[in-house]
Amino acid sequence: AKFEVAKRGFVGSSGSLRLSSTETNQIEVQLSRGRTIEGVVVDRDGTPIPAAGVAFVPEVEVPMVGSARTLLGNGAFGSVAQKSRFRTDAEGRFTLSGIADDAGPNSHAVVAYAEGYSAGSATIPENGDVRIALLPPAIVTGRIANATDAPVEVRAITRVMGMLDRTIAIAAITEEQPRRFELALEPGSNTISVRGPDLAEWRKRISVEAGERLDLGDITLAQASTLRGRVVDHEGLPVAFAMVTRKRGGLADNPILAFFNDEKSARTDEEGRFELGDLPAGRVILLASANDRPTTRSERLQLEEGQTLDDGVLKLSAPGRIEGRLLLPPGADPRDWTVLAETTTKMATRTTSLDFDGSFVFEGLDEGFWNVRAMDISLVMSANENMMDSVAKGRGMDGASLVRGIQNQTVMARINVTAGETFSLELEARFATGTDGVQVALQIRDGSDDMETGLVEFTQEDDAGVPQLTFAFIDRGYAQLDRARPGPATIQIRSGLTLEPVGIQQTIQIGDGPISEHRIDLPGGGVEGVVRDD
């Protein structure tokens, strides 16, 4: 049996023992406090803040994304400090323990929270005290001008990674000043959303500074508009339980992300009919999707305030299909593997499992390019367990190693799916999980400098001529790919959350030695500009 022991302020411990059925099983565990962290919490004028909650959190650096703490904001971790039993003294000072002595530099950060302030954080230095300055929140107020007793919800929303909406504050309407609201927000940019029944959502992008008071004035919610119609397949038959949403553009149109973003949607009935309400006036495009069927979009529609528009029919195109087989290493269990298919624009994602012989099928695919990926979930789960064990033992969380571990256990092919056609595919996991092959070492130069971060898309054809894709993350100008084949390979550098291409595709020749070194030079130019409204 395995066991784990954890206590706040101590470095966690774990181990294993063999259980006896004939006598009491006893273990003795000695916990260490590990490294001691000292610091101070002050306001922006340097005045100590007593009774502030403090706690340490693992720093997570994810390739292409960066620090999770920076990405999510201090508010996402403020509740950890708010609930902490560790508090600052009258001089604002604190002492924390529970970080392993052998934890790497910048493995943890300290977060702090005090009533009347926005949460703050700081990376733990190798030497010296931690100093955290808490800023006063910005106060955003407004008044709902609509003459209605219906409940109105006011939310402050921040967008994470350009894809996911995260609610950071919900306002309460005060009784002393009817229909007024007040939000306390961290400094920065957010979106204020106001919703009410049968009323179109009102949104406004704002940017506030610490201690600022911003009054949005009277907010009048327009009467919502409604769209009605039918969804049918390529043969004109009604499609039941299809999801109809408003097109937002890019990754936001992925049905999974639309669910997490609380996007307005409607489901079709048995006759394929739908009704999508609470829409704002203006131009709108509808998207329709269903299980095992392609997606479709409407023409651009013009909605007037309070209008109910019967748009007509949304017709799904003929579905594409991929039949494949994963060639597994000897002794591998197909139940440990999963296969995913996603469009290159990330607007649709499918997943499936393997049959006993490694075969799999994807049906109802949109026309266009799809990436088909297979990965060993058991190895991914093992890597995740190792990472969480490292966190429990006070060593921090190496998100980059986890992502690279998943990358090294993934095989991929890119398929151009045609409507109404079936494509056959073989993926060779035996080569991906073995130790044979050539190690490719790449240096990526962006103009005169090393490219700080990005992604290398590496493509080689298998024996059947099917493009096999692997990826490697760029870290301070260098990337490494394992188990490549001798021969030609295509390199495409990508960057950003949407993985836009940087420069043109380049072809390199992989040698037959153990290591093949290459340098990729990208153009150093760029485009700057400004976008203005009219």
N, C-alpha and C positions, 0 to 999 in steps of 0.2 A: 504494500500500500504506500501511496505517496501522501505526505502531509505538508501543510504550510502554516506558518505562525506569523501573525502580523499584529502590531500594536503601534498606535500613534506615538511618534517621537523616537521610534526604534527602527533599526534596519531589519527588514523581514528575513525570515529563514525558512528553508524548505529541506526536505530529505525524504528518504524512503526506508521502510523496514519490512521484515517478513512477519506476518501475523501468525500467532500460535492459537490453536483451538483448545488447548488444554490448560493454559495459564494466562494470567493478566498480562497484557502487553503494556509496557511502560517505556516512555522516551523522556529524555531530558534535553531541553533546548535552551541555549544561552543566547540572549539577544544583546546586541551592541547598539549604543546610541549613535555610533558612527561619527561623521563629521558634524561639528557644531557651527551653525551659521548665526552671526549677530548682525544687527542693523538698526535702522531708525526709520520711522514714518513721520513725515512732516507735511505741512500744507505748502502752497506755492510761495509763501513768504518765508519759509524755513522754520515756522513755529511747530514744535513737536505736537503730535496728535496722540493723546492717551486713549487706551481701550480700543484701539483699532485691531480688527481681526487679521491675522497673518497666517499664511500657509505656503508651502512650496509645491510646485507642480512640475512634472517633467517637461523639458523643452522638446518639442517634436519638429524636426526639420524634414520636410517632405520634398523630394526632387520636383522641380518645376513649379512648386507652390510656395516653398519657404517655410517660415515659422508659423505653426498653427496658432500660437499666442498672438502674433502680429496680425494674422489673417482674420481670426475670430474677434479680436478686440479684448480689452481687459474685462469688459462687462460679462463675457462668457465664463470667466473664471472667478468673478467677484463673489459668487455664492459660496465657493470653496472657502475663501477667506472669511466670509460672513459667518459661516457655521463653525469655524475653527475654534478650538478651546485655547489656542495660543493668542495672547493679547499683548499689546504694547503697554509699558508701564507709564508712570506720570511724565517721564521724559521722552516718551515716544519710542523707547528702545524695546527690542525683542530678541529672543534667543530661540532658534529652531534646531532640532536634531532629527536624525533618521535618514541622512544621505550617506551612502557607502563611502568609505575612505578612498576606494579606488574608482569612484565615479569620475568620468571624464570632464574636462573643462566645458563650461556652458551646458552641462547636462540638465540643470534645473533652473527654475526662476522662482522668485518669491512674489506672491500676490497679496495685496492688502486692501481692506475695505473698512470704511468708517461711515457712520450715519451722517448724511448731509454732504457727502463727497462722492465723486465717481471713483470706481475701483482703479487701482494702479498696480504696476508690476515692474520688476527689474530682474535682469539676469544675474545669477550669483557669480561674482568674480572669483578668480583663483585665490586672490589674497585681498584682505581688507573687508570692511563692512559693506552691507547692502544699504542703499539709501533710496527710499521710495517717496516721491512727492505726489500727494493726492490733490486733484483739482476739483473745484466746485462744479457741479453739473450745470449745463445750460437748461433754462426753463422755457418751454414752448407752450404758448397758450392760444386759445381760439374760442370761437362761439359758433354753434350750429344754428344757422338762421332759419332752417325749415320749421314751420309750425306743425309739428307732429309729436305725439307722445310715444311713438315707437322707439325702442332702444337703438341707440347709435353707438357704434364701436369706433374708437380712435386708436390707431396703432402706429408705432414708429418701427420701421422696417429697415434692415440693412441687408445688402446682397452679398453673399459669400461666394468668392471665386467666380463672380459674374453669372452664377447659375441658381443658387438657392437663396430664397428669402428667409431671413431669420428675424422674428419679432423680438425686439429688445425692450419695448415698453408698451403698456396698454393704459389708456387714460380713463379716469372716472369723471363722470359729469357731476359737478358739485351742485348741491341742493340750494346753497346760498345764492348762487348765480346760475339760474337755470340755463341748460344747454351749453355751459362753458366747460372747457377741459384744460388740464394742465399736465404736461409731460416733463420729467426730469431726464435729460439725455447726456451721454458722454459727448465731449467735443468731437466734431467731425461731420461727415455727410451722412444723411439718412433720408428716407422717404416717409412722409406722413400720409397715412391711408385712413379715410373716413368711409364707413359703410353703414347702410341702414336698409331695412326691408323695403323692397320695391323701389329702391333708390340706386342710382348708378354710383359706383365707387368714385370718390374724389381723391386724387393723389397730387402731392407736391413735393419736389425734391428740395431739401434745405441743407445748409451748412452752418454750423453754430460753433462758437468758441466757448471756452470755459467761463462760467459765470454770466454769460450773455442771457438776456431775456428777449425772446422773440414772440411777438403777437401776430398771429396769422389773420386776425380780424374775423369778420363774419364769413362763414363758409356755407354756401347754399348747394345742397345736393340736388342734382337734376333728376327728373323722373327717369327710371330705367327703361331701356328698350328691350325688345324680345325678338328672337329669330326662331322661326319654325321651318321644318323641312323633313326630308326623308333621306336615309342612307341605303343604297342598293349596291349589290356586287356587280362584277363585269358582265353578268348575264341579265341584269335588271331585277334580280330577286332581292327582297328586303333583307337587311342585315340587322338582327336583333342584338341588343346589348353593346352596340358600338359606342365609343366615347367621342363626343363632339366638343371641341374647345375652340377658343379664340387663338389665332396665330399670334405669337409674341416675337418669334424670330430666333434663329440660332439654337443654342442648347436649351433655351427655355421651352422649346416645343417638344422636347423629349417627353413622352407620356409619363414616365416615372418622375421626372423632375417637376412636371406640371402638377402631379399629385402632391408632392412635398411643398410646392409653392402656393398651395391653396387656390389654384387657378379655377375659375368658374368652368364647370363642365356639365354636360347632360348625357344621359344614356338613352339609346333608342329602345322603343318597345318592340313587340313581336312583329309589328308591321314596318319596322324600320323608322318610325317617326320619332322626332325629338323636338324639344322646346328648350332653348337656351335663353335664360332671362338675366336680369340685373346687368345689362350691358350699357356702356356709355354711348352717347350719340357720337357719330363720326364714322370714319372708314374702318371696316373690319373684314378680315378673311377668316373663314372657318376651316378647321382641320378635323377630319374624321378618321378614326382608327378602330380596329377590332382585332381580337385574338386570331392569329394565323391568317391575317388578311393584310394587304397593303394599306397604306394611308392615302388620303386624297385631300385636296384643298378646293375651296370654293373660289369664285371670282371675287374681286374686291367689291364689297357692298357698302352702301351709304345708309347709315341709320340716323333718323331724326329723333329728337328727345321724345320719349314716351311712345314711340312707334312700335307696332307689332308687324314684322315683315315675314311673309311666307316666301322663303328663298327658293323652294323647289327641291331639286334632287342633287345629292352628292353621290357620285358614282365611283366606286372603287375600281382600280385597274385590275387586270388579270394578275394573279399572284405568281411570283417567282419561287423557286424551290432549290434547295441545296441538299444533296445526298452525299454523305461523307463517311469516312472511316478513319479512325485514329489508330496508327500502328504503335502499339504499346511495347515498352521494354519487357523482356522475359520476366515472368512472375508478377507483373503489375496487375492490380485489381481494377477493372473498369469502373467500379463503384467509387473509387477514389478520385476520379477525373470528372471535370465538367467542361462543357463547350459553350462558348458565347459567340454570338454574331451581332455586330453593330455596324451601322452605317458610318462611313468615314466622316460625316458631319455630326455624329453622335445624336442624331434626332430620333433614333430608334435602337433598342437593344433587345435581343432575344437570348434565352439560355435554354439548354437542354442537357440531358444526361446520356450516357453511352449504353448501348445494349451490350450483352455479354461478349460479343465479338468485336467491340470497339466501334460499331456503326452508329450514326446519328443522322437526324433529318431536321432541317429548318424549312417551314412552309409559310406561305402568305407573305413573302418578302417584297419590299418595294424595289422598283427598278433602280439600278445604280450600283455603286461600289460598296461592298460589305467586307469587313475584316472578320475572319473566323478564327477564334482563339481557343486553344485547349490548355488547361492547367491542372496540375496535380493538387487537389484541395487538401489532401492529407499533409503534404509538405508545407503548404501555406498555413494550415492550422498549427503545425508544429512550430513554424517560425513565429507565429503570433503568440503561442504559449511561451516561447523563449523570451519574447520581447516583454510580455506581461510579467514574467518571472523576474526579469531584470528591473522592471519598475518596482515590484514588491521588495526587492532587495536593495532599493535605493540607488541604483546605477543609472536611472533615467531610461528614456525611450528612444531607440535608434530607428526612427521611421524610415530613413533612407535605406538602411540595410534590409528592412522588411520589404520595401518596394523592389529593391534590386533582387532579393531572393525570389520574389514572385516572378520578376522579369526573367530570371535564369531558368525558371521551370515552366515557361510558357512557349508554345509554338503557335505560329499564326500564318494564315494565307489570306490574300486579298482576291476577292471574286467580283467580277462584273456581272450582276444579275440582270437578266432580261425578262420582261413581263411574259408570263405564260410558259417559260422555259425551265428545265431542270438542269442543274450543273452538278457534276460528280467531282468529288474531291478526296484526296488522301493527305493526311497530316502525319508526319513522321516524328512521334514523340520519342522513339528509341534513340534518335540522334541527339535530340535536345537534352535528354537526361543522362546521357553517357559522358564519358571523360575524353572521348576521341575528338579530333577536329583541331582547327587552328584558332589560336587566340589572336584577335584583331585589336591592336592598340591604335587609337585615333587621337590626333591633336587637331582641334578645331579653332581656326583663327578667324576673327571677325574684323576685317580690315587689318589694323596693325596690332590689335590686342587679342588675347585669348577670349573665346566666348564663355561668359561666366556660367550660364545655365541654358539648358535646352534639351532636345531629344534627337537622337540619331535613329533614323529609320533605315534598316539594313535589309536588302532584298537579294535573295539568290533563288534560282530555279532548282526544283528537285529533279529527279531522273525523268519524271513525266512532263517536265516543262511548266509545272505550276509554280508561281511565285510564292516563296516561303519568306515570311517577314519576321524579323526580330528587332528589338529595340534596346537602346542603351541610353542612360541619362548622362548629360554633359555636366561635369563638375569641375569648375575652374579651368575650362579649356580642354579637358581630357575625357575620353570615354573608352570603355572596354567591352568587347563582345567575345563570348566564348563559343567554342564548338562550331566555327564556320567551316565551310568547305573550300578547298583550293579551287581557284577559278575566278571568273568575273563576278562582281557584286555591285549593286547600285546603292548609292548613299543619298539620302535626302535629310537635310537638317530642318528641324521644326522648332517652333518657339511659341510661348504663350499658352494660356489655358485652352485655347481652341486649336493649338498645334498647327498654326499657319506655317507654310513652307518658307524657309529662309534661303535665298539663292536658288540655283537650279540643281537638278539631279546631277550627280557625278558618278562615274564608273571607276572602280579601282580593281586591281588584280590581286587576289589573295594568293600568297605563296604557299608552298607545300611544307614549309618549316613549322616549328611549334608556335612561333610568333610572327605576325605580319604587321609592320608598323607603317602608318600612313598619316599624311597631313592634309587637311581639308581647308582650303582658303575660300572665305566668303567675301562678297563685296562689302566694303565698309561704309557705303553711302546710306542715306536715309531720307525720309520725307517728313517735314514738319509743316504744320498748318493750323488753321483755326476754323471752327464751324460756328456760324452765326445764324440766328433765326431771321425772319423777314420783318 
